[in-house]
Amino acid sequence: MTQKVKDSWISFSKHALDWVYPSKCALCGLLSTRNPCVQCQGEMQPISPVFSYQSDVELDYRGCLFRYPGRAGQAVRRLKYQRSTSLAEYMAEALSSAVAEEGLEFDIAVPVPIHWFRLAWRGFNQAELLCSGIPRTKQCMRRTRPTRPQAGLSTAERLTNLEGAFEVAADVVGKRVLLVDDVVTSGRTAKECAKALKLAGATEVGILAFCGESLSGVSDVEHDAGS
């Protein structure tokens, strides 16, 4: 079979499957060639400005594209807990566009790691999927122990739950690091990652997430972004 015949067969098969199983939006369930559909995208609540710069020992800045309540948070939950990985392309494109539009300067983009046990159970790290369009991405951190989800923990427990849970596995001396994740609210996960990165020699660390809260906002959800 020639390559042209193979390509024609693949194209035919795809169109046949699309006819039998038409594409649907993973959020609202309506028929759509886009995922999420245009209507669900329009229902996501943008945060402006995207980035908040701060005087913080660990994090130098944090950024969120959308507020967690509503469609954006639903997209995160569907991706992470129901394995709707078709949503990741849109989410990754939104993040890479924000990086380009803001002219963000960094040397390494690092997906917030999850523990190997959770990775084996889920099959992917959502933060890695969201880094697909961001340049200079490098997996240079690991989660050294499993941690409990931040939701449901007391304030005191949240402060200690993630202590020492991350380590750097590559040379970051003198580097400006951009952490990437699906959600950031209290920022505890990002701060623990940033602490490890700065101890390893990073000069600047910030976080960019698909959704969460702006620095001045009040968290609508206590969420462990790295779980």
Residue frames relative to the residue before (quaternion, step in Angstrom):
aa qw qx qy qz dx dy dz
M 1.0000 0.0000 0.0000 0.0000 0.00 0.00 0.00
T 0.3940 -0.7308 0.5075 0.2306 3.57 -0.78 1.02
Q 0.6532 -0.5164 0.3791 0.4037 3.56 -1.29 0.38
K 0.6275 0.5462 -0.3382 0.4400 3.59 1.04 -0.77
V 0.6504 0.5027 -0.3066 0.4798 3.56 1.00 -0.84
K 0.6341 0.5340 -0.3237 0.4560 3.59 1.00 -0.86
D 0.6688 0.5011 -0.3011 0.4593 3.56 0.91 -0.96
S 0.6425 0.5237 -0.3207 0.4583 3.58 1.01 -0.82
W 0.6565 0.5128 -0.3039 0.4623 3.56 1.00 -0.86
I 0.6392 0.5233 -0.3189 0.4646 3.56 0.99 -0.85
S 0.6549 0.5137 -0.3000 0.4661 3.57 0.97 -0.93
F 0.6531 0.5096 -0.3070 0.4685 3.59 0.95 -0.88
S 0.6595 0.5204 -0.3076 0.4468 3.57 0.92 -0.94
K 0.6457 0.5243 -0.3193 0.4541 3.56 1.00 -0.87
H 0.6800 0.4833 -0.2957 0.4653 3.58 0.88 -0.92
A 0.6224 0.5375 -0.3356 0.4595 3.58 1.09 -0.72
L 0.6667 0.4896 -0.2989 0.4759 3.58 0.95 -0.88
D 0.6307 0.5297 -0.3336 0.4586 3.59 1.03 -0.77
W 0.6537 0.5037 -0.3156 0.4684 3.59 1.10 -0.68
V 0.6912 0.4564 -0.2723 0.4897 3.57 0.97 -0.86
Y 0.7871 0.1310 -0.0485 0.6008 3.57 0.98 -0.91
P 0.1510 -0.8321 0.5270 0.0842 3.63 0.29 1.20
S 0.5704 -0.6182 0.4272 0.3316 3.55 -1.10 0.75
K 0.0925 -0.7878 0.6082 0.0305 3.53 -1.05 0.85
C 0.5404 -0.5850 0.4948 0.3478 3.52 -1.24 0.52
A 0.4328 -0.7240 0.4788 0.2436 3.58 -0.81 1.00
L 0.6728 0.5006 -0.2995 0.4550 3.60 1.22 -0.29
C 0.8161 0.2107 -0.1080 0.5272 3.60 0.76 -0.98
G 0.4675 -0.7174 0.4140 0.3087 3.59 1.25 -0.27
L 0.5130 0.6430 -0.4281 0.3743 3.59 1.25 0.01
L 0.6046 -0.5551 0.4203 0.3869 3.57 -1.18 0.54
S 0.2002 0.7749 -0.5729 0.1769 3.56 -0.84 0.97
T 0.3910 -0.6970 0.5465 0.2503 3.55 -1.09 0.72
R 0.6835 0.4057 -0.2726 0.5421 3.58 1.30 -0.21
N 0.0901 -0.7933 0.6012 0.0327 3.53 -1.14 0.67
P 0.4288 -0.3176 -0.7982 0.2796 1.56 -0.82 2.36
C 0.6274 -0.5455 0.3955 0.3903 3.56 -1.26 0.37
V 0.6975 -0.4803 0.3314 0.4160 3.56 -1.28 0.35
Q 0.6459 0.5278 -0.3291 0.4425 3.58 0.97 -0.81
C 0.6782 0.4799 -0.2960 0.4713 3.61 0.90 -0.87
Q 0.6012 0.5397 -0.3570 0.4688 3.58 1.07 -0.67
G 0.6841 0.5040 -0.2804 0.4465 3.55 0.97 -0.91
E 0.6555 0.5142 -0.3069 0.4602 3.58 1.21 -0.46
M 0.5218 0.6067 -0.4299 0.4182 3.60 1.24 -0.10
Q 0.3437 -0.7710 0.5117 0.1600 3.56 -0.92 0.96
P 0.3059 -0.7841 0.5090 0.1807 3.62 -0.32 1.20
I 0.3009 -0.7040 0.6106 0.2026 3.53 -1.23 0.59
S 0.0160 0.7997 -0.5984 0.0467 3.56 -0.85 0.97
P 0.4870 -0.2844 -0.8148 0.1344 1.49 -1.52 1.99
V 0.6317 -0.5472 0.3910 0.3855 3.54 -1.23 0.49
F 0.8018 0.2632 -0.1162 0.5237 3.57 0.85 -0.99
S 0.1271 -0.7438 0.6526 0.0684 3.51 -1.17 0.80
Y 0.2067 -0.7792 0.5820 0.1069 3.56 -0.69 1.10
Q 0.0613 -0.8341 0.5456 -0.0536 3.52 -0.86 1.00
S 0.3985 -0.6609 0.5724 0.2772 3.49 -1.29 0.39
D 0.2243 0.7773 -0.5357 0.2419 3.52 -0.02 1.33
V 0.5614 -0.6211 0.4242 0.3451 3.56 -1.00 0.78
E 0.7674 0.3447 -0.1885 0.5067 3.58 0.93 -0.86
L 0.8159 0.2182 -0.0923 0.5274 3.59 0.51 -1.21
D 0.3097 -0.7542 0.5530 0.1717 3.55 -0.92 0.95
Y 0.7877 -0.0709 0.0320 0.6111 3.58 1.17 -0.47
R 0.1268 -0.7653 0.6232 0.0992 3.54 -1.29 0.30
G 0.0864 -0.8080 0.5824 0.0216 3.53 -1.11 0.70
C 0.0285 -0.7670 0.6410 0.0034 3.55 -1.13 0.76
L 0.3909 -0.7253 0.5154 0.2358 3.57 -0.97 0.81
F 0.8237 0.0670 0.0196 0.5627 3.58 0.88 -0.97
R 0.5465 -0.5784 0.4864 0.3608 3.53 -1.29 0.42
Y 0.5776 -0.6396 0.3965 0.3163 3.55 -1.04 0.84
P 0.6566 0.5030 -0.3525 0.4377 3.66 0.81 -0.80
G 0.7478 0.3945 -0.2840 0.4523 3.57 -1.07 0.69
R 0.8511 -0.2167 0.1400 0.4573 3.53 -1.27 -0.55
A 0.6354 0.5417 -0.3497 0.4250 3.61 0.96 -0.75
G 0.6705 0.4783 -0.2903 0.4872 3.56 0.95 -0.87
Q 0.6106 0.5446 -0.3415 0.4625 3.56 1.10 -0.71
A 0.6352 0.5309 -0.3273 0.4555 3.58 1.00 -0.83
V 0.6409 0.5224 -0.3162 0.4651 3.57 0.98 -0.84
R 0.6906 0.4785 -0.2847 0.4616 3.57 0.87 -0.94
R 0.6496 0.5086 -0.3236 0.4633 3.60 0.98 -0.80
L 0.6444 0.5139 -0.3214 0.4662 3.58 0.99 -0.80
K 0.7651 0.4293 -0.2145 0.4293 3.54 0.73 -1.10
Y 0.8107 0.3127 -0.1406 0.4746 3.56 0.80 -0.99
Q 0.7568 0.3112 -0.2002 0.5388 3.59 1.17 -0.45
R 0.4208 -0.7569 0.4180 0.2744 3.55 1.38 0.26
S 0.2854 0.7417 -0.5452 0.2666 3.59 0.94 0.90
T 0.0520 -0.8668 0.4959 0.0085 3.55 0.58 1.20
S 0.5090 0.6400 -0.4297 0.3830 3.60 1.23 -0.21
L 0.6016 0.5661 -0.3537 0.4388 3.60 1.22 -0.39
A 0.5602 0.6622 -0.3748 0.3274 3.56 1.15 -0.63
E 0.6078 0.5722 -0.3673 0.4103 3.61 1.01 -0.71
Y 0.6717 0.4790 -0.2970 0.4809 3.59 0.87 -0.93
M 0.6721 0.5096 -0.3003 0.4455 3.58 0.88 -0.95
A 0.6554 0.5045 -0.3032 0.4733 3.57 1.01 -0.84
E 0.6444 0.5181 -0.3199 0.4626 3.59 0.99 -0.81
A 0.6329 0.5313 -0.3292 0.4569 3.59 1.01 -0.80
L 0.6704 0.4952 -0.2940 0.4679 3.58 0.98 -0.84
S 0.6775 0.4827 -0.3026 0.4652 3.59 0.87 -0.90
S 0.6187 0.5357 -0.3413 0.4623 3.60 1.09 -0.68
A 0.6457 0.5204 -0.3181 0.4594 3.58 0.99 -0.82
V 0.6240 0.5375 -0.3301 0.4612 3.57 1.02 -0.82
A 0.6896 0.4792 -0.2760 0.4677 3.58 0.91 -0.94
E 0.6878 0.5004 -0.2856 0.4415 3.58 0.87 -0.97
E 0.7046 0.4496 -0.2597 0.4837 3.57 1.03 -0.77
G 0.3480 -0.7499 0.4894 0.2776 3.58 1.26 -0.29
L 0.1778 0.8288 -0.5107 0.1436 3.54 1.10 0.74
E 0.2118 -0.7884 0.5693 0.0974 3.56 -0.84 1.01
F 0.2126 0.7510 -0.5978 0.1830 3.55 -0.81 1.07
D 0.4456 -0.6932 0.5038 0.2590 3.56 -1.24 0.43
I 0.7946 0.0729 -0.0094 0.6026 3.59 1.09 -0.77
A 0.1983 -0.7262 0.6430 0.1413 3.56 -1.10 0.78
V 0.0844 -0.8268 0.5559 -0.0175 3.57 -0.71 1.10
P 0.3223 -0.7301 0.5625 0.2162 3.61 -0.67 1.01
V 0.4900 -0.6416 0.4936 0.3234 3.58 -0.93 0.86
P 0.3644 -0.7773 0.4667 0.2125 3.63 -0.60 1.06
I 0.2323 -0.7100 0.6355 0.1952 3.52 -1.33 0.36
H 0.6235 -0.5529 0.3885 0.3933 3.59 -1.19 0.44
W 0.6189 -0.5897 0.3694 0.3644 3.57 -1.07 0.73
F 0.6203 0.5447 -0.3560 0.4379 3.60 1.06 -0.65
R 0.6680 0.4794 -0.2945 0.4871 3.58 0.98 -0.85
L 0.6135 0.5452 -0.3413 0.4581 3.57 1.09 -0.71
A 0.6623 0.4994 -0.3031 0.4691 3.58 0.96 -0.86
W 0.6690 0.5007 -0.2987 0.4609 3.58 1.02 -0.80
R 0.7402 0.4112 -0.2279 0.4807 3.58 0.89 -0.97
G 0.4163 -0.7237 0.4554 0.3091 3.58 1.04 -0.75
F 0.7936 0.0508 -0.0363 0.6052 3.58 1.25 -0.18
N 0.3565 -0.6605 0.6045 0.2670 3.50 -1.37 0.30
Q 0.4257 -0.7396 0.4554 0.2537 3.58 -0.46 1.18
A 0.6187 0.5554 -0.3515 0.4304 3.60 1.05 -0.67
E 0.6279 0.5277 -0.3367 0.4625 3.59 1.07 -0.70
L 0.6310 0.5253 -0.3352 0.4622 3.59 1.00 -0.78
L 0.6931 0.4891 -0.2787 0.4503 3.57 0.98 -0.84
C 0.6280 0.5339 -0.3288 0.4609 3.59 1.27 -0.25
S 0.4155 0.7758 -0.4316 0.1982 3.59 1.24 -0.25
G 0.7626 0.3558 -0.2121 0.4968 3.61 1.06 -0.59
I 0.5783 0.5927 -0.3686 0.4225 3.57 1.28 0.00
P 0.4208 -0.7331 0.4695 0.2551 3.61 -0.71 1.02
R 0.8357 0.2370 -0.1882 0.4582 3.51 -1.38 0.42
T 0.2759 0.7610 -0.5314 0.2498 3.57 1.02 0.84
K 0.0388 0.7971 -0.5981 0.0733 3.55 -0.91 0.94
Q 0.3257 -0.7320 0.5653 0.1963 3.57 -0.89 0.93
C 0.1651 0.8329 -0.5059 0.1523 3.55 0.17 1.25
M 0.6803 0.4093 -0.3148 0.5202 3.59 1.20 0.43
R 0.0812 -0.7758 0.6197 0.0865 3.53 -1.27 0.37
R 0.4224 -0.6662 0.5584 0.2568 3.49 -1.27 0.59
T 0.3122 -0.8216 0.4538 0.1469 3.55 -0.43 1.22
R 0.7997 0.0765 -0.0434 0.5939 3.58 1.18 -0.39
P 0.5392 -0.6008 0.4609 0.3687 3.59 -1.13 0.51
T 0.1353 -0.7826 0.6031 0.0742 3.56 -1.12 0.66
R 0.5331 -0.6094 0.4781 0.3404 3.54 -1.23 0.47
P 0.5683 -0.5641 0.4548 0.3898 3.61 -1.12 0.55
Q 0.5359 -0.6505 0.4343 0.3178 3.59 -0.97 0.85
A 0.5839 0.5903 -0.3741 0.4132 3.58 1.10 -0.70
G 0.8028 0.2885 -0.2189 0.4736 3.55 -0.91 0.90
L 0.6014 0.5513 -0.3669 0.4470 3.59 1.26 -0.21
S 0.5254 -0.6014 0.4872 0.3534 3.54 -1.19 0.49
T 0.6883 -0.4664 0.3437 0.4364 3.57 -1.27 0.27
A 0.6628 0.5036 -0.3030 0.4640 3.58 0.92 -0.89
E 0.6615 0.5057 -0.3065 0.4611 3.59 0.98 -0.83
R 0.6273 0.5419 -0.3398 0.4443 3.58 1.01 -0.75
L 0.6523 0.5388 -0.3115 0.4327 3.56 1.04 -0.80
T 0.7649 0.3633 -0.1936 0.4954 3.60 1.06 -0.69
N 0.5039 0.6990 -0.4057 0.3047 3.59 1.20 -0.49
L 0.7937 0.3284 -0.1467 0.4906 3.58 0.93 -0.91
E 0.3968 0.7406 -0.4695 0.2713 3.59 1.26 -0.02
G 0.8581 0.0900 -0.0860 0.4981 3.57 -0.84 1.02
A 0.4656 0.7159 -0.4212 0.3056 3.58 1.24 0.29
F 0.7444 0.3541 -0.2034 0.5283 3.60 1.26 -0.17
E 0.0122 -0.7811 0.6238 0.0248 3.52 -1.18 0.62
V 0.4507 -0.6868 0.5125 0.2502 3.53 -1.21 0.64
A 0.1594 -0.8222 0.5447 0.0425 3.56 -0.83 1.03
A 0.7272 0.3175 -0.2370 0.5605 3.59 1.17 0.50
D 0.6144 -0.5549 0.4134 0.3790 3.56 -1.28 0.27
V 0.0312 0.8045 -0.5911 0.0493 3.59 -0.64 1.13
V 0.3079 0.7801 -0.4975 0.2216 3.58 1.25 0.24
G 0.8457 0.1278 -0.1274 0.5022 3.55 -0.83 1.06
K 0.5567 0.6375 -0.3742 0.3789 3.60 1.27 0.08
R 0.3285 -0.6728 0.6219 0.2296 3.53 -1.31 0.56
V 0.1278 -0.8419 0.5242 0.0062 3.56 -0.51 1.23
L 0.1685 -0.7531 0.6296 0.0898 3.53 -1.03 0.92
L 0.2205 -0.7557 0.6049 0.1199 3.57 -0.62 1.14
V 0.1199 -0.7901 0.5988 0.0524 3.58 -1.04 0.77
D 0.1181 0.7901 -0.5927 0.1022 3.56 -0.92 0.93
D 0.6237 -0.5517 0.3983 0.3847 3.56 -1.30 0.10
V 0.8161 0.0646 0.0170 0.5740 3.60 0.95 -0.88
V 0.0519 0.7503 -0.6588 -0.0194 3.54 -1.20 0.58
T 0.0204 -0.7876 0.6157 -0.0120 3.56 -0.83 1.03
S 0.7975 0.2078 -0.1162 0.5544 3.59 0.15 -1.21
G 0.3973 -0.7472 0.4494 0.2861 3.57 1.19 -0.52
R 0.3758 0.7636 -0.4672 0.2396 3.57 1.25 0.08
T 0.6521 0.5058 -0.3219 0.4640 3.61 0.91 -0.87
A 0.6680 0.5047 -0.2969 0.4593 3.56 0.90 -0.97
K 0.6576 0.5171 -0.3170 0.4469 3.58 0.95 -0.82
E 0.6509 0.5024 -0.3238 0.4679 3.59 0.99 -0.75
C 0.6238 0.5113 -0.3336 0.4879 3.59 1.07 -0.71
A 0.6679 0.5119 -0.2978 0.4508 3.56 0.92 -0.95
K 0.6116 0.5541 -0.3452 0.4469 3.56 1.05 -0.77
A 0.6708 0.4895 -0.2917 0.4748 3.58 0.93 -0.93
L 0.6575 0.5191 -0.3097 0.4498 3.59 0.97 -0.85
K 0.6901 0.4693 -0.2911 0.4679 3.59 0.92 -0.83
L 0.6053 0.5311 -0.3535 0.4761 3.58 1.11 -0.59
A 0.6856 0.4626 -0.2689 0.4935 3.57 1.20 -0.61
G 0.6965 -0.5230 0.2599 0.4169 3.59 1.25 0.14
A 0.4297 0.6853 -0.4842 0.3335 3.63 1.22 0.07
T 0.3764 -0.7557 0.4965 0.2017 3.57 -0.97 0.84
E 0.7930 0.0573 -0.0154 0.6064 3.59 1.16 -0.56
V 0.0006 -0.7954 0.6058 -0.0196 3.57 -0.99 0.85
G 0.0294 0.7781 -0.6262 0.0384 3.55 -0.93 0.97
I 0.3070 -0.7390 0.5709 0.1835 3.55 -1.30 0.25
L 0.0504 -0.7578 0.6493 0.0403 3.55 -1.10 0.77
A 0.0233 -0.8078 0.5880 -0.0338 3.57 -0.78 1.07
F 0.6055 -0.5620 0.4186 0.3772 3.54 -1.21 0.51
C 0.8088 -0.0851 0.0594 0.5789 3.60 0.94 -0.78
G 0.2480 0.7498 -0.5887 0.1722 3.52 -1.34 0.23
E 0.6007 -0.5222 0.4262 0.4299 3.53 -0.83 -1.06
S 0.4964 -0.5999 0.5253 0.3433 3.53 -1.21 0.54
L 0.6900 -0.4975 0.3256 0.4128 3.56 -1.22 0.43
S 0.7268 0.4344 -0.2411 0.4742 3.57 1.02 -0.81
G 0.5748 0.6281 -0.3709 0.3708 3.57 1.26 -0.26
V 0.4343 -0.6462 0.5508 0.3008 3.53 -1.30 0.26
S 0.4992 -0.6922 0.4273 0.2985 3.55 -0.69 1.05
D 0.3049 -0.7461 0.5675 0.1681 3.54 -0.95 0.95
V 0.7918 0.1228 -0.0457 0.5966 3.56 1.22 -0.38
E 0.2896 -0.7032 0.6129 0.2144 3.54 -1.07 0.69
H 0.0764 0.8318 -0.5296 0.1478 3.53 -0.23 1.30
D 0.3184 -0.7172 0.5856 0.2034 3.55 -0.93 0.89
A 0.3085 -0.8116 0.4674 0.1665 3.54 -0.08 1.31
G 0.7223 0.4543 -0.2692 0.4465 3.59 1.08 -0.54
S 0.5598 0.6295 -0.3940 0.3677 3.60 1.17 0.12
